[in-house]
Amino acid sequence: MITVIVLSERLDAVLPAAALPALRSAKAVYAGEGVPLEFWSSLGVDGPAPAEVPDGAVVITTEPAELSLRPDAHVITTPEPMGAALLDAAAVMHRLRSPGGCPWDAEQDHLSLRQYLLEETFELLEAIEDGDRAAMREELGDVLLQVLFHSRVAAEDPGDPFDIDAVASDLVAKLVGRHPHVFEGHDPAVHDATSQEHRWEELKQVEKRRESSVDGVALGQPAVALAAKLVQRTKRAGFPVDLLPEGDDTGTALFAVTALAKLAGEDPETELRQVCRRFAANVREAEAKARAEGLDSLTAEDWRRFWPA
């Protein structure tokens, strides 16, 4: 019997541990399809695979199709680590941005890409709200593209370059540092999801040396989400409810409603989005009923007549 070792094209000449006994006892080691010549020496290859491979020999290949030519072979595959496909995504982004790649991609910078980051984020949010699994998968990929794109642009900065590996390394350090109960053993301050959320904010404030409870809140986010975040932060700092803004103007009234909803444990941004989506659906339904009766425009009375119950 012969043994076929299938390498991962992503991992180059990395051999699976299960292949070592077969290689030590092999009568000969041959290179099949997809194995570059420069890897032959490190893999112990004797030569290219002949048409008739003798029993006791090993064939190293990257082409699973080659297995169909040897249906009785003992097959050893190379397992890939979780996230291996991210290497392909980073390589494609690198190719698009490099000389000879895509002219449009080459012209972009952080500022020009901002609109796409927002668009893709909102499209992902819509897919989540719709429960559309296929759309979620696609939109998550589009959001990932924005991370890869910005990281590739950042790598070209002459003054302060960083790349996708630096971004990933910083993320790993942050996740490990803010989950000491997971990576360093028991943390008495963490006993459920709520206490973990509080602990995360405490560790973040120490890590970033923040002086105010509202430091780090992104002021550019949508107003309802911003108000909710400010209230959430100040609540943890012991801010009394009776000091919330009061007034008859629209902005103050909206802030008060948002604050009370957040303090009650609700997510006002999500709640408002759901109402907006229902409203849009009702508008479409009423307009469709009107068109069915031959109406091109609607009066106030028409809207009342066709509005869903």
N, C-alpha and C positions, 0 to 999 in steps of 0.2 A: 504494500500500500504506500502511496505517496502522501505527502502533507502539503497543503496549500496555505500559506500565510498571507492574509489580505491586509495590507497596510492602509492607513488613513492618509489620503492625499493632503489633508490639513496638517498632519503631524510629521510629514516628511519621512525620515528614516527611523522613527520610533517603533520599536518592536514590542508586542505585548509580552508580558512575563510568561504566559502560557506557551510561547513559541520557543523559549530557551531550551527545554529538554529535547524537543524535536531537532533543533539545530545542532546540538551537541552530538546527537547520535546519527545524524544524517550521513548517508554515503556520498551525497553531493548536494550543493545548494545552487539553485538556478534562479535567474532573474526573469520574471514574466513581464507582461505588459505594464507600462506605466512606471517602472522603477528606473530612475535616472542613473546613468553610468557613474556619476560621481558618488553614488551611495553604495556601489557594489562592494568596495573594499571594506567599509565599516559594517556591512551586513554579512560579510564572509561569502560573497557570491563567487562561484567558480566560473560561471559563464551564462550565456543566454539559455533559456529553457528550450530543449530539443522537442521535436514533434512527438517523440515517444520518450516520456520521462520514466526512468527505471524505478522499480520498487525501492523503497527506503530513501528516496531523494526528497528534497524540499523545494517547492517553488514559491518564491516571494513575488507578489503582484499587488497592484492597486486596482485592478479591474475585476469586479465580481463576475463579469460575463465570462471570464476565463474558466470559472468553475464548471460551466456547462460542458467544457471539453474534457473535464476530469470528474465525472459524476461520482466516482467511488473514492475520491480523495478525502482525507481527514482535513477539515477546514478549521483554521484558527483565525478569528477576526481581531482587529485592533479596536478596543473600546475607546470611544472619544469622551472626554470630560463634558459635563454639563456646560452649555454655552459655547461649544466648539463652533457652531455656525456663526457666532458673532465675529469670529476671525474672518469668515468670508465677507460679511457685511462691511467690516473695516477695510478689507482689501479692495472691495468694489468702490467704496468711497474714495480711497486713495487713488485708484485708477482714474476715476472721473475727474478728480481735482488736479491730477498731474499733467504735465505737458503731453499733448496728444490725446487728452481725454475730452470731456465735454466743454465746449466754449462757454455755455451758460453757467455751468457749475464753477468754472474758473473765475468768472466775473463777480461772484457773490462775496459778501462780507457779512459780519455779524448784524449790521444794521439792516441790510437788504433782506436778510432771512427772518427777521422778526415776525413779519406778517404770516409767514408759513408756519412758524411755531404756534402762533395763536390759532390759526385755522385748523391745524391738525389736532391740537388739543381739544378744541370745541367739537370737532368731528368725532373724536374718540369718546368724549362725554356723551354725545348724542347716541352713539352706538351702544354705550353702557346703559343709558336710560331706556333704549329700545329693546335691550336684551338680545341684540343681534350678534351672535357669536362670530360669524364669518366677518362681519364688519369690524368687530372689536379686534380680531386678529390682524386685519389689514391696517387699521388705524394705529394700533400699537406699533406696527412696523414703520408707519409714517412718522410717528413721534420719535422712535428710535433713530430714524434717518436724520432728524433735526439734531439730535445729540451727536451723532457721528459727523455730521456736516460742520457744526460749530467747532467741534474738537479738531477737525482737519484744518479748518481756517485758522484756529488758534495756534496750531503747530507751525504756521508760517510767520507768526508775528516776530519781527526782528528784535524787539525789546524784551518781551516776556512770553516766550513760547511755552505751550504745554500741549500734550496730545491726549488721545483717548485712553492710553494706559495710565496717564497721570490722573485723569478724571476718575477712572475706575478705582485706582489705588486710594484716592482721597475718599471715595464713597465707602470702600471697605473699611478704612480707618474710622470713618464716622459711625458706621453701623456697629462695628465692634466696640468702639468707645462708649456708645450710648446704650449698649445692651450688656453691661457688666454682669447682670444676673444670668446671662446665657453663656458668655465667653470666659467669665472669671469666677463663676460659682454663684452661690446664693447672695442676693441683695435684699436685705430686710425691708427696704423701701418699696419693693415691687412684689405685689401678691395678686394682682389682677390687671386687666387691660387699662382700667382707669388710672390706677397708681403708676403703671408703666408710662402712660401719656404724661403724667405730671413729672415723673422722673426724667423723661426725655427732655422736657423743657428746662428743668433744673440743670441738667448736664450741659445742655446747649448754652444756657446763659453763662455758666462758668467758663465753658470752652471758648466762647466768643467775647468774654469779658464785657457783657452788656450792662449798662448802667440803668436802663429803663426797661420796664416790663413790655413796652411796645417797640423796643429796638428790634430791627430785623423784620418787622411786618412790612410786606411789600405794598406800598401805597398806590401802586399802579394797577392793582387788581380791581375787578368789578366792585362797585360801591357796596352792594349788599354783602358780598363776601368779605370786603374790607371791614365794614362795620362789625360783622360777626366775629372776625378775627380779633379786632381791637377789644371787644367786650370779653371774649374768651381769655385773652391775655391778662386784662386788668382784673377779671374775676379771680384768677389764680393769685394775683397780688393783693387780694383783699379789698378791692375797690367797692365801696358801698353803692347799692342800687339807687339810693335816693339822690345821688350826685349825677345821675345820667342827665343829659341835656333835656330841657323842657322848652316848648315853644309851639307856636301855631303854624310856622312855616313848613313847607313840604319836606325839606331836607331833615329838619329836626324830628318831625313826625315819623318819617321813614326810619331814621336811626333808632327812635324809641321802639317801634314795632320790631325791628331787627334785633335790638338788644334783648327785649323781653322774650322773643322766640329762642334766642341762643341760650339765655339763662334758664329757660324751661327745658333745655336739652334737645331742641330741634335744630335743624340745619336750614336757616331761612333761605339761603341761596338755592338749595335743592327744592324746597317747598315752592318758592316763587317760580322756578323753572317749570315745575310740574303744572302749575296753574297756567303759565304762558303756553305750554304745549297743548293743554286742554282747550284753551281759548282759540289757538290757531286751528285746531281740529274742528271746533264748532263753527268757525268762520268758513272753513272750506265746505263743511256739510251744508250750511245755509246757502252758500253761493251755488253749490251743485243743485240744490232743490230749486233755486231760482232759475238757473239755466234750463232745468228740465221743463219749466213752465214758460220758457221763451223770454225770460227777463234778462236784459243785459246790464241793468243797473238797479239798485235796490233803494227804496225809500226807508225811512225809519220804521214805518209800519210793516214793510216787507221783511225787514230784519227780525222784527218781533214775531212775525208769522212763521218764518222758516227756522228760527233759532231752536236748536235741540232742547228738548225738555230736560 
